[in-house]
Amino acid sequence: MIQTAERLAQTREYYFSRKLKEVDHLKAIGKPIINLGVGSPDIQPPADVIKSMIAATADDKAHQYQPYAGIREFREGIRSFYASHYEVALDVDKEILPLMGSKEGIMHISMAFVNPGDEVLVPDPGYPTYAAVTRLVQAKPVNYDLKAKHDWQPDLDQLAALVTPRTKLMWINYPHMPTGANAKEEMIRSLIEFAKQHNILIVNDNPYSLILSDKPFSLLRFVDHNVQLLELNSLSKSFNMAGWRIGMLCGDEDLIKSVVQVKSNMDSGMFYPIQKGATAALAASSSWISELDEKYAHRRRLIWELCDQLGLSYDKNTSGLFVWARIKADIKAEELSDRLLHEHDMFVTPGTVFGDQGKAYMRFSLCVGSNQIRECLGRTKAFEV
Ligand SMILES: Cc1ncc(COP(=O)(O)O)c(C=O)c1O
């Protein structure tokens, strides 16, 4: 019997990796499951993306190893994207690192900056990968609470009480998943002061900034010369390219160099046609982006209707790909999720997946067509908790 590494002792297989096996099994035995659980966009990327990607496969260098820091043309595309959507000026050679999706960046950043025994501040509720990766690098995740009464912003008094000399890094994620909350400027300014005071690296994970958002948010807009910040970004949600695995890390030059030190030992560059397709995506017109938003806004209205029918309450002033809905009745989120799955053939993520603060919530994805959401409305007409 080969013993697994100690680092696995506190890490379970990712929730969706486990749960989707159950959902797939139900589908395989003929259940007409509608998956409202996962944020995997079902709409096509811009047409130019596919054309550029296909054309690039015929390029002489298409099938060779590619530069560790991505092709310059893609980094140029990222620079223009940050300038036009966020009003952030980045140095194309020093402050941008293309990634295979932002999820891998969470691991690379943790490996570059976090020692075993260090403490990492992670949001609760929040994307489970921050805590899982922290454990994989044998450090300690320390949850900070996000509460509806504080508009899902961190409470600086609580942060001050949680910080210790071992606190090394703080993950933030605005627009926030799963709640959809947007960052408040004054909170970000206080957080930057807090990071400066305690010498903590703040990283914003920013895959949802373009979805249902009037003014896309970037942490890098708040750059201050005395503090080093990083931001992960992704094409998965903004351009419907989740399966392509492409994203980016932007920010302080020295921090990026340390991440390259890790990443260049782990992969050997990204497939050239993917980078060419991604470059085309980043240049998508504002009309393409607003048409996509209209589709999501329409679906979101139907999901709100579904929530009303299921007796759940929600905030309408949110961004991103999900509706985060509060359970009013006396039923646990996981029990409600199981009942919807087994009695009505629909999968909705229980809020517990995102931490203790999610106990009374359900997360609905907008990556499902309107007809399917209407079908869910029909199926649950007589639903009573
Ligand atoms: C908050 C958050 N960060 C990161 C990711 C991963 O994105 P990517 O596809 O770029 O790895 C997700 C995906 O669901 C997410 O919700």
The ligand as an SDF file (V2000), in Angstrom:
LIG
                    3D

 16 16  0  0  0  0  0  0  0  0999 V2000
  -14.2220   32.8170   -7.6850 C   0  0  0  0  0  0  0  0  0  0  0  0
  -13.6430   31.9560   -8.7360 C   0  0  0  0  0  0  0  0  0  0  0  0
  -12.3340   32.0100   -8.9790 N   0  0  0  0  0  0  0  0  0  0  0  0
  -11.7620   31.2580   -9.9270 C   0  0  0  0  0  0  0  0  0  0  0  0
  -12.5000   30.3760  -10.6790 C   0  0  0  0  0  0  0  0  0  0  0  0
  -11.8000   29.5550  -11.7090 C   0  0  0  0  0  0  0  0  0  0  0  0
  -11.7700   30.1780  -12.9250 O   0  0  0  0  0  0  0  0  0  0  0  0
  -10.8850   29.6510  -14.1240 P   0  0  0  0  0  0  0  0  0  0  0  0
  -11.7930   28.9340  -15.0400 O   0  0  0  0  0  0  0  0  0  0  0  0
  -10.2880   30.8800  -14.7020 O   0  0  0  0  0  0  0  0  0  0  0  0
   -9.8250   28.7570  -13.5580 O   0  0  0  0  0  0  0  0  0  0  0  0
  -13.8630   30.2630  -10.4590 C   0  0  0  0  0  0  0  0  0  0  0  0
  -14.6500   29.2820  -11.2340 C   0  0  0  0  0  0  0  0  0  0  0  0
  -15.7310   28.9140  -10.9840 O   0  0  0  0  0  0  0  0  0  0  0  0
  -14.4580   31.0720   -9.4680 C   0  0  0  0  0  0  0  0  0  0  0  0
  -15.7730   31.0230   -9.2120 O   0  0  0  0  0  0  0  0  0  0  0  0
  1  2  1  0
  2  3  1  0
  2 15  2  0
  3  4  2  0
  4  5  1  0
  5  6  1  0
  5 12  2  0
  6  7  1  0
  7  8  1  0
  8  9  2  0
  8 10  1  0
  8 11  1  0
 12 13  1  0
 12 15  1  0
 13 14  2  0
 15 16  1  0
M  END
$$$$
